[in-house]
Amino acid sequence: MKAIAWTDGVMAEDPVPLSETLTGVVRALRDEPSADAERAPTAAAMGGVFGRWEEAVGAAVARHVQPVKLDGNRLIVEVDDPAWATQLRFLEDTLRSRLREVAGAEVDTIDVRVSRG
């Protein structure tokens, strides 16, 4: 019996790498039309940003700043205090570099939201 997998919305009967399948799922879950599919982050980038966040940004930053959404090359983060929003402006270049090195994610822009709670 052959395994069947979905890759980019197409059923494939031959084995496909799990990373391709997960990337297809990530793209399918996006709110935007499929015309923007090439902007969708890969599963590896998503896993790197959300799974290795503390390693990439450090424990002190991770206590106050959490990733919310990776939209193409734009990362949306939430901070627990307005002072951290200001701090992130100074740290943005360093954070983008660390996310590239540690998480394998190319982030061009970091948008900051302040938590209400």
C-alpha positions as MATLAB code, in Angstrom:
seq = 'MKAIAWTDGVMAEDPVPLSETLTGVVRALRDEPSADAERAPTAAAMGGVFGRWEEAVGAAVARHVQPVKLDGNRLIVEVDDPAWATQLRFLEDTLRSRLREVAGAEVDTIDVRVSRG';
ca = [
       0.000    0.000    0.000;
       1.370    3.409   -0.982;
       1.388    6.353    1.387;
      -0.442    9.405    0.159;
       0.611   12.909    1.142;
      -0.525   16.398    0.269;
       2.102   18.844   -0.972;
       1.067   22.385   -1.907;
      -2.530   21.261   -2.329;
      -1.668   18.374   -4.664;
      -1.977   14.728   -3.706;
       1.270   12.803   -4.179;
       1.558    9.035   -4.025;
       5.338    9.026   -3.819;
       7.065    9.789   -0.536;
       7.677   13.464    0.079;
       9.891   15.021    2.732;
       8.013   15.958    5.886;
       9.312   19.535    5.619;
       7.550   19.942    2.247;
       4.310   18.601    3.676;
       4.488   20.899    6.719;
       5.313   23.888    4.533;
       2.186   23.096    2.499;
       0.122   22.987    5.690;
       1.554   26.320    6.881;
       0.716   27.889    3.523;
      -2.796   26.436    3.560;
      -3.472   27.967    6.979;
      -2.630   31.503    5.886;
      -5.413   34.070    5.670;
      -4.189   35.555    2.405;
      -4.896   34.137   -1.070;
      -2.532   31.565   -2.543;
      -1.023   34.263   -4.793;
       1.035   35.228   -1.729;
       2.094   31.618   -1.089;
       5.726   32.336   -1.955;
       5.791   34.860    0.922;
       4.617   32.235    3.394;
       7.292   31.217    5.872;
       8.569   27.673    5.642;
       7.757   25.169    8.345;
      11.434   25.280    9.353;
      11.327   29.064    9.802;
       8.068   28.849   11.773;
       9.466   26.081   13.981;
      12.699   27.966   14.454;
      11.064   31.231   15.480;
       8.440   29.730   17.786;
      10.387   26.681   18.963;
      13.762   28.313   19.557;
      12.601   31.782   20.566;
      14.328   31.904   23.958;
      17.563   30.544   22.515;
      17.475   33.151   19.747;
      16.579   36.216   21.814;
      17.858   35.302   25.268;
      16.005   34.564   28.505;
      15.678   38.212   29.601;
      13.960   39.277   26.378;
      11.876   36.077   26.158;
      10.368   36.786   29.604;
       8.823   39.985   28.239;
       8.510   39.455   24.480;
       6.691   36.590   22.721;
       6.307   35.898   18.995;
       2.697   36.001   17.821;
       2.799   35.580   14.043;
       5.354   35.126   11.288;
       3.862   36.596    8.110;
       6.320   36.183    5.296;
       9.359   38.133    6.474;
       7.373   40.157    9.015;
       7.374   39.010   12.624;
       4.682   40.223   14.990;
       5.614   40.088   18.670;
       3.763   40.957   21.848;
       5.402   42.699   24.784;
       4.150   42.809   28.381;
       5.068   46.442   28.988;
       5.315   49.535   26.744;
       8.940   49.994   27.832;
       9.777   46.755   26.008;
       8.296   48.148   22.797;
      10.838   50.964   23.016;
      13.639   48.548   23.911;
      12.877   46.404   20.849;
      13.476   49.362   18.548;
      17.073   49.390   19.774;
      17.383   45.592   19.627;
      15.684   45.003   16.267;
      18.838   44.547   14.166;
      20.342   42.194   16.745;
      17.108   40.184   17.029;
      16.815   39.826   13.254;
      20.412   38.624   13.089;
      19.913   36.117   15.929;
      16.696   34.778   14.371;
      18.579   34.220   11.119;
      21.480   32.470   12.896;
      19.567   30.385   15.445;
      16.131   29.892   13.905;
      16.972   30.021   10.204;
      14.309   32.685    9.640;
      14.747   35.775    7.481;
      12.877   38.552    9.280;
      12.853   41.967    7.627;
      10.439   43.716    9.986;
       9.442   43.254   13.610;
       6.055   44.731   14.499;
       5.427   45.190   18.217;
       2.103   44.970   20.051;
       1.659   45.781   23.730;
      -0.308   43.189   25.698;
      -3.509   44.396   27.317;
      -3.335   41.969   30.206;
];
